[in-house]
């Protein structure tokens, strides 16, 4: 899910995963944030996107947006 699109040709994508807690045996959500290249500036906040690994484009950007799965609804 895209959480930021303020940069030019770059989006910040949050990836969620479930991890089982050792002590309480419940599932806890863990998040990772990746900076991904968006060539056409077509992604917006709230969009669900698919990212793929790519060559380094700058210091922190090693991912590329492959496709947009769902667009965010406007309120």
MARBA-3410 file (N, C-alpha, C, O; in Angstrom, 1 decimal):
75
0.8,-1.2,0.0,0.0,0.0,0.0,0.9,1.2,0.0,1.9,1.3,0.7 ~ 0.6,2.2,-0.9,1.3,3.4,-1.0,1.0,4.3,0.2,-0.2,4.6,0.4 ~ 2.0,4.8,1.0,1.7,5.7,2.1,2.2,7.1,1.8,1.8,8.0,2.5 ~ 3.0,7.3,0.8,3.5,8.7,0.5,3.8,8.7,-1.0,4.4,7.8,-1.6 ~ 3.4,9.9,-1.7,3.7,10.1,-3.1,4.2,11.5,-3.3,4.0,12.0,-4.4
4.8,12.1,-2.3,5.2,13.5,-2.4,6.5,13.8,-3.2,6.7,14.9,-3.7 ~ 7.3,12.7,-3.4,8.5,12.9,-4.2,8.2,12.7,-5.7,7.3,12.0,-6.0 ~ 9.1,13.2,-6.5,9.0,13.1,-7.9,9.5,11.7,-8.4,10.6,11.3,-8.1 ~ 8.6,10.9,-9.0,8.9,9.6,-9.6,9.2,8.6,-8.5,9.9,7.6,-8.7 ~ 8.8,8.8,-7.2,9.1,7.9,-6.1,7.9,7.8,-5.2,7.2,8.8,-5.0
7.6,6.6,-4.8,6.5,6.4,-3.8,7.1,5.5,-2.7,8.0,4.8,-2.8 ~ 6.5,5.7,-1.5,6.9,4.9,-0.3,5.8,3.9,-0.1,4.6,4.2,0.0 ~ 6.2,2.6,-0.1,5.2,1.5,-0.1,5.4,0.8,1.3,6.5,0.5,1.7 ~ 4.3,0.6,2.0,4.3,-0.2,3.2,3.8,-1.6,3.0,2.8,-1.8,2.5 ~ 4.7,-2.5,3.4,4.4,-4.0,3.2,4.1,-4.5,4.6,4.9,-4.4,5.6
3.0,-5.2,4.7,2.5,-5.8,6.0,2.7,-7.3,6.0,2.4,-7.9,5.0 ~ 3.1,-7.8,7.2,3.2,-9.2,7.4,2.8,-9.6,8.8,2.8,-8.8,9.7 ~ 2.3,-10.8,8.9,1.9,-11.3,10.3,3.0,-12.2,10.8,3.5,-13.1,10.2 ~ 3.3,-11.9,12.1,4.3,-12.7,12.8,3.7,-13.2,14.1,3.0,-12.5,14.8 ~ 3.9,-14.5,14.4,3.4,-15.1,15.6,4.3,-14.7,16.8,5.5,-14.9,16.8
3.7,-14.2,17.8,4.4,-13.8,19.1,4.7,-15.1,19.8,3.9,-16.0,20.0 ~ 6.0,-15.2,20.3,6.5,-16.4,20.9,5.8,-16.6,22.3,5.5,-17.7,22.7 ~ 5.6,-15.5,23.0,5.1,-15.6,24.4,3.6,-15.8,24.4,3.1,-16.7,25.1 ~ 2.9,-14.9,23.7,1.4,-14.9,23.8,0.7,-15.7,22.7,-0.5,-15.9,22.8 ~ 1.5,-16.2,21.8,1.0,-17.0,20.7,-0.1,-16.4,19.9,-1.1,-17.0,19.4
-0.1,-15.1,19.7,-1.0,-14.3,18.9,-0.2,-13.7,17.7,1.0,-13.5,17.8 ~ -1.0,-13.4,16.7,-0.3,-12.9,15.5,-0.3,-11.3,15.6,-1.3,-10.7,16.0 ~ 0.9,-10.8,15.3,1.1,-9.3,15.4,1.5,-8.8,14.0,2.2,-9.5,13.3 ~ 1.0,-7.7,13.7,1.3,-7.1,12.4,2.7,-6.4,12.5,2.9,-5.6,13.4 ~ 3.5,-6.7,11.5,4.8,-6.0,11.3,4.8,-5.3,10.0,4.3,-5.8,9.0
5.5,-4.1,9.9,5.5,-3.4,8.7,6.9,-3.1,8.2,7.8,-3.0,9.0 ~ 7.1,-3.1,6.9,8.4,-2.6,6.3,8.0,-1.6,5.3,7.0,-1.6,4.6 ~ 8.9,-0.6,5.2,8.7,0.5,4.2,9.8,0.5,3.2,11.0,0.4,3.5 ~ 9.3,0.5,1.9,10.3,0.5,0.8,10.0,1.7,-0.1,8.9,2.1,-0.3 ~ 11.1,2.3,-0.6,11.0,3.4,-1.6,11.0,2.7,-3.0,12.0,2.0,-3.3
10.0,3.0,-3.8,9.9,2.4,-5.1,9.8,3.4,-6.2,9.3,4.5,-6.0 ~ 10.4,3.1,-7.4,10.4,4.0,-8.5,9.1,3.9,-9.2,8.6,2.8,-9.6 ~ 8.5,5.1,-9.5,7.2,5.2,-10.2,7.4,6.2,-11.4,7.3,7.4,-11.2 ~ 7.7,5.6,-12.5,8.2,6.4,-13.7,7.1,7.4,-14.1,7.4,8.6,-14.4 ~ 5.8,7.0,-14.1,4.8,7.9,-14.7,4.1,8.7,-13.6,3.2,9.5,-14.0
4.5,8.7,-12.4,3.8,9.4,-11.3,2.3,9.1,-11.2,1.5,10.0,-11.0 ~ 1.9,7.9,-11.4,0.5,7.5,-11.5,0.0,7.0,-10.2,-1.3,6.8,-10.1 ~ 0.8,6.6,-9.2,0.3,6.1,-8.0,0.0,7.2,-7.0,0.7,8.2,-7.0 ~ -1.0,7.0,-6.2,-1.4,7.9,-5.2,-1.5,7.2,-3.8,-1.4,6.0,-3.7 ~ -1.7,8.0,-2.8,-1.8,7.5,-1.4,-3.0,6.6,-1.3,-4.1,7.0,-1.7
-2.8,5.4,-0.8,-3.9,4.4,-0.6,-4.0,3.4,-1.7,-4.7,2.4,-1.5 ~ -3.2,3.6,-2.8,-3.2,2.6,-3.8,-2.5,1.3,-3.4,-1.5,1.4,-2.7 ~ -3.0,0.2,-3.9,-2.3,-1.1,-3.6,-1.5,-1.4,-4.9,-2.1,-1.4,-6.0 ~ -0.2,-1.6,-4.7,0.7,-1.8,-5.9,1.5,-3.0,-5.7,1.7,-3.5,-4.6 ~ 2.0,-3.5,-6.8,2.9,-4.7,-6.8,4.3,-4.1,-7.1,4.5,-3.4,-8.2
5.3,-4.4,-6.3,6.7,-3.9,-6.5,7.6,-5.1,-6.8,7.4,-6.2,-6.3 ~ 8.7,-4.8,-7.6,9.6,-5.8,-7.9,11.0,-5.3,-7.6,11.2,-4.1,-7.6 ~ 12.0,-6.2,-7.4,13.3,-5.7,-7.1,14.0,-5.2,-8.4,13.7,-5.7,-9.5 ~ 14.8,-4.2,-8.2,15.4,-3.5,-9.4,16.8,-3.0,-9.0,17.2,-3.1,-7.8 ~ 17.5,-2.6,-10.0,18.9,-2.2,-9.7,18.8,-0.9,-8.9,17.8,-0.2,-8.9
19.9,-0.5,-8.1,19.9,0.7,-7.3,19.7,1.9,-8.2,20.5,2.1,-9.1 ~ 18.7,2.7,-7.9,18.5,4.0,-8.7,19.0,5.2,-7.9,19.4,6.2,-8.5 ~ 19.1,5.1,-6.6,19.7,6.1,-5.7,20.0,5.5,-4.4,20.1,4.2,-4.3 ~ 20.3,6.3,-3.4,20.8,5.7,-2.1,19.8,4.7,-1.5,20.3,3.7,-1.0 ~ 18.5,5.0,-1.5,17.6,4.2,-0.8,16.6,3.5,-1.7,15.7,2.8,-1.2
16.6,3.7,-3.0,15.6,3.2,-3.9,16.1,2.0,-4.7,17.0,2.1,-5.6 ~ 15.6,0.8,-4.3,16.0,-0.5,-5.0,14.8,-1.3,-5.5,15.0,-2.5,-5.8 ~ 13.7,-0.6,-5.5,12.4,-1.3,-6.0,11.8,-0.5,-7.0,12.0,0.7,-7.2 ~ 10.9,-1.2,-7.8,10.2,-0.5,-8.9,8.7,-1.0,-8.9,8.5,-2.1,-8.6 ~ 7.8,0.0,-9.1,6.4,-0.4,-9.2,6.1,-1.1,-10.5,6.4,-0.6,-11.6
5.6,-2.3,-10.4,5.4,-3.1,-11.6,3.9,-2.9,-12.1,3.7,-2.7,-13.3 ~ 3.0,-2.8,-11.2,1.6,-2.6,-11.6,0.8,-2.1,-10.4,1.2,-2.3,-9.2 ~ -0.3,-1.5,-10.7,-1.3,-1.0,-9.7,-2.4,-2.0,-9.6,-3.1,-2.2,-10.6 ~ -2.6,-2.6,-8.4,-3.6,-3.6,-8.2,-5.0,-3.0,-8.1,-5.9,-3.3,-8.8 ~ -5.1,-2.0,-7.1,-6.3,-1.3,-6.9,-6.0,0.2,-6.6,-5.0,0.5,-6.0
-6.9,1.0,-7.1,-6.8,2.5,-6.9,-7.5,2.8,-5.6,-8.5,2.2,-5.3 ~ -7.1,3.9,-4.9,-7.7,4.3,-3.7,-9.0,5.0,-4.1,-9.1,5.7,-5.1 ~ -10.0,4.9,-3.3,-11.3,5.6,-3.6,-11.2,7.0,-3.0,-10.7,7.2,-1.9 ~ -11.8,8.0,-3.8,-11.8,9.3,-3.4,-13.0,9.6,-2.6,-14.1,9.2,-2.9 ~ -12.9,10.3,-1.4,-14.1,10.6,-0.6,-14.6,12.0,-0.9,-15.5,12.5,-0.3
END
